[in-house]
Amino acid sequence: MSQLLEPLTFPFGPQMKNRFALAPLTNRQSHEDGVLSDEEYRWLTMRAQGGFGLTMTCAAHVQAVGKGFSGQLGIWSDQHIDGLSRLADGIRSHGSLAVVQLHHAGMRSPKELVGGAPVAPSEHHESGARGLSHGEVKQVVEAFIVAAERAEEAGFDGVELHGAHAYLLCQFFSAEVNRRDDEYGGSLANRYRILFEIIAGVRQRCRADFLLGVRLSPERFGIRLAEAIEMAQRLMTEDQLDFLDVSLWDVFKEPDEADYQGRSLMSYFTELDRRQTRLGVAGKIRTPQEAEATLAAGVDWIMLGRAAILQHDFPNRYQKDPAFKPVELPVSPEYLDAEGVSDNFVTYLRRWPGFVADSDERPT
């Protein structure tokens, strides 16, 4: 049996039935107040039914002012719990682990969506964001912890903290964006302090077998690779996480920084002493052969994004035929509808060149 189909254990949370996880994907399918929509429920539960061992939601914002895009799933209010409970039940009914990605957009929150200036670690002229006060940083920490408690109440198996892609936590990590002079700015340890406080709070206030992970992006957004590697190692060494999810854009690429080139970006993380923490990666894994090669490179599990959009049952197809050929791009809106992708999501996907065709032809 392929290792991709073998179960995976975690130090705290429940076992994952295979090594396939659905990557957290912006899809703009929920209601503007953050309440789960039928479209988002269909999209996610189809992936659970399609065999994914772990099904992760899109980024769910933990404060109203942290909304990052229209149609975003919310977890900042108790009004969201009923929909989230329905979603957790639907995902878990297919034997998939249900995980919410917790998110705050920070300076990337459009002012028209949040009713005023977005917030950031420090004042940011380009985005118009204002700097958070010390008390407001503490409120952000609490908002992430309370959101994890809501996820637990709703029946989810765990949460992932979104520390990537220039959203608020990632903004704290960046010395370019974070110019604070208190304990949340300056040194590398101070810039990551907010993350470790959230982790400690979730571990203290959620049940012992609650899955907890972190997503990091090791490049771009003012992040230096050496710092990302150092913090990834600390996250693993402190033995508080179930998993680390590294968003690589392309799992086989070399680092952007010249001093680190000559080997894959992924290799800098697979060589770390991960102790019990499981390492997953995402980035242009599109075929069974690429999935196998990624796992063989030393990670514990893989995250599929675009491949999962195109085929909701990628893991089930792989189990039946490890050499199956994925559908070719572009695909029609009608094909995507059959794969559980709503009109709003299709509109968003049209931003990706060559992904959505205009014809009514459905690939087989």
N, C-alpha and C positions, 0 to 999 in steps of 0.2 A: 504494500500500500504506500502511496506517495505520502511524504511527510506533510504535505499540505492538508491531507485528510486526517492527520493524527490529532487527538485532543491536546489542549494546552492548559496547564494548571497555572494559577496565579498565587502569590504569597498570601493574599487576603480573600479575594473574591472567588466566585464559583468558576468551575472549569468551562472552557470554551471547547465546543465539539470539534472544531477544525481550525485551520490557520487563516481562514478568510474573514476579513472584517470590512464592513462598509465604511468608507471614509466619510467624515462629516462634510456635507456639501450644501452650499448656499443654493436654495431652490425657490424662494419667494412664493411659497404656496399657502402659508397660513394667513390668518386674519390679521388686520392691522393692529388689533389690541393684543396680539400675541397668542390668542387662543388657537388651539389646534384645529386645522380644517380637515374635511374628509379627504381632500386631495393629498395632503401631507401624510395622513394616516395610510392611504392606499400606497403611496410611493414607498414608505418605509416598511410596511408589513409585507409587501410583495418581495422585498429583498430578504427579509427573514424567512419567508416561505421558500425563496429561491436557494436557501442553503447556507447563507452567511452565518458563521459562528458567532459573530458579534455585529449588531446593527446599531450604528451611532446616528443620532439626530444631527441636523444642521446646528450651527451655532445658535444657542438659545440665550438671549440676553438676560442678565441678572439684575439690571436696573433699567427703568424706563429711559433714562438719559443715555443708556449704553446701546440703544438700538442702532444697528448698522445698515439695515436695508429694509425696503418695503416687503411686507409679507413674512417677516421674521417670526419664528417661534419664540414665545416668551416663557420665562420661568421666574419673573420678578414679582409675581403676585400670586396669592392663593387662588385667584380666579382661574389660573392656568391648571390647577391640580386635576380637575375632572378630566380634561382632555388628555393630559399627560398620563393619567391612570389608564385611560382607554388605550393609549398608544403602547404603554408598557405591557399591558395584558396581551395586545395584539401581536407584538414582537415576540414575547416569551412563549406564546402559545405554539410557536413553530420551532421551539428549541433553540432560539437564538438569544444571546445575552443582550439586554436592552440598556443602552448607555446614552446619557444626555451630555452633549458638549456645552459647557458653561462658558459664557462669552460676554465681553464688554468691548464695544467698538472704540471707546475713548475718542481721540481726535478724528477718527474716521466716521463718527456719527454725523449724518447730514443734518444741518440745523433745521431744515424743514420737517424732518421726522421727529426731532426731539424738542422742538419748540423753543430753541434758543441756541446759544453757543455750546458746542461740544466741550468735553473736558479732556485733560491730558495731565501727565505728571508735572509738566511745566507749561507756561504760556507758549503757544505755538502760533506764530503770526501767519504762516502759510495757510493753515486750516481754520484760523480764527478761534482756536480752542483756548480756553482759560485754564490756568494751572489749578489743580486740586489743592485745597487746604489740607493741613495735617489731619484734621478731623474727618474730612471727606475721604481721605485715603483709608482711614479706619472703617468708614462706612462701606467702602468698596470691598474690603476684606470680609466684612460681615455679610454683605450681599451675596458674595460667592458661597460662603458657608451656608447661609440660609437657603440658597438655591439648591445646594446639595441635599439639604434636609428635605426640601420639597420633592426632589427627585426620589429620595428614599421613600417618602410618604406615598408617592404615586406608584411605587412598586418597581422602579428601575433597579437594575443590578449594580449600577454605579454611574460615575460621571468622569468626564475628561475636562481639565482646565485648559482653556485655549490661550496658550502663551506664544502664539506664532503670528506671522503675517501682518505685523504692524498694528495689531489691535492693542487694547490698553495694557495688558500685562507685558506684551512685547515692547511697548513704548517705555515702560519702566526699565526694561532690561537694557535699552539703548542709551549709551552715553551721549549720543547726538541729540536725542529728544529729551531725556531726563537730565535736567540741570538743577535738581533739588539740592538743598544744602542741609536737609535733615537726615534722619536715619534711613530714608528711602531713596537717597541719591548719593552720588559720589563713587564710592568703591563698588567693585563687582558684587560683593556680598550684600551691600546695601541696596543696589538696584534690583537684586533678586529677592530681597527680603519679603516683599509683598506676596510672592508666590509661596515661600516657605511658611508664612503665617497662615495662608489659606489652607495649605496642606495639613498643617497641624490642627487647624480648627475642624476640618472635615473629619480627620481621623478621631478627634476627641468627641465629636457630636453625632457622628453617624455610626451605624452598627459595625461590628468587628469584621464582618464578611462583605463589606461594601467595596466594590471595585473603585479604584482611584487612579487616574492616569493624567499625564501632562502632554500637551502637544507643543513642540518647539520647532522653529525654523532656524537653521544654523547659518543662514546667509541673508543678505539684503536687509532692508529696514533698519540699518544702523547696527546690525548684529555682527560681531567679529567671530570668526570660526573658533579661535582659541578660547574665547570666553564661553561660547556655546558648549564646547567639549568639556571645559572645566565644570560648568554647571550641570551638564548631563551626568558626569561622573559623580558629582555630589548628590544629585537626586537619587542615583542608584545606590550609593554607599549608605545613605541614611535609612534605607529599608522602610520607607513609608509609602512607596508607590507600588501599584500592581504592574503598571506599564508606562513606558515612555514611547511616545509617537513622534517620530521625526519626519517632518514634511520637507522632502528633498526636491520637489518639482520634477526631477528625473532621477530615479534611483541609481542609474548607471553613470551619471555625470561626474566630472571632476570638479573640485572646488573652484570658485571664482577667484579666490586669493592666490596669486602666483606662487607664494611660498609653500603652498600646500598641494600644488598640482603634481601630477604623475601617478596618482592613484584615485580611486573613487571617493567621493564625499562620504558615501555610506560607510566606507571602511574605517573612518575615524571614530565611528560610533560602535560598530560591531567589535572592535578591538578593546573596548572599555571593559572593566570588571563590573559586570552588571549584577553580580550577586544573585538575588532572587528576582529582580525586576525584569520584566519581559520587554523586549525591544521590537517595535513595529515600525515600518516605513511606508511612505506613500510617494508616488511620483511616476506617472506614465507606465504603469504596469498594465499592459493591454492584452496579452496573450497568455495561454497556459505555459508556454516556454519561458516567457519573461517572469511569470509568477514563480516557476520552479528555480530559475536562475537567481532571483532575489532571495528566496529562502536559502538556497545553497550558499549564498554569500555570507550567511551567518546571522540573519535576523530570526526572531521567533515567530513572527506572523506578518502578514502583508495587508495593506489597506487598498481597496480598489475604489476608484472614483468614477472616471469616465467609462471604464469597462463595466461597472455596475449600473450606470445609467443605460447603457446600450443593451445589457442582458441581465435582467433581474435575477436570473437563475444561473449565473456564471459558476458558482460552486457545484450545483447539482449537475450541470452539463459536464464539468470537469470530472466529477465522480463517475459519470457514465462513460466518458470518453476523454482521457487526458490529452488527446491530440486534437480536440475539436477546434474548429476555426471560427473565431469571433466574427460577428457581422462587420462589414466594411462601411466606412463613411463615404459620403454623407448618408444620413437616414431621414426619412420623411417624418413630418409631424404625426401622421397616422401611425407609423411604426412606434414612435415614442409614446403615444397615447396607450398603445397596447402593452407597453412596458411600464405603465403607471406614472407617466410624466405628464403633468397637466399643461394647459395652455400657457399659464404664467411661467412655468419652468421652461417650456419650449422657447418663449420669448427671451428669457435670460440666456438660454443656450445658444441663441443666434449670435451672441457676442463672440462665440468661439468659431473662427473661420473654418469652413469646410465640415462643420458638424451636422447642421440641419439642412436638408434639401427642401426644395419647394414642390417636388413632385409628390404624387399620391402613391408612388411605388413603395412597396414594403419589401425590404430584404428578407431572404429566407434564412 
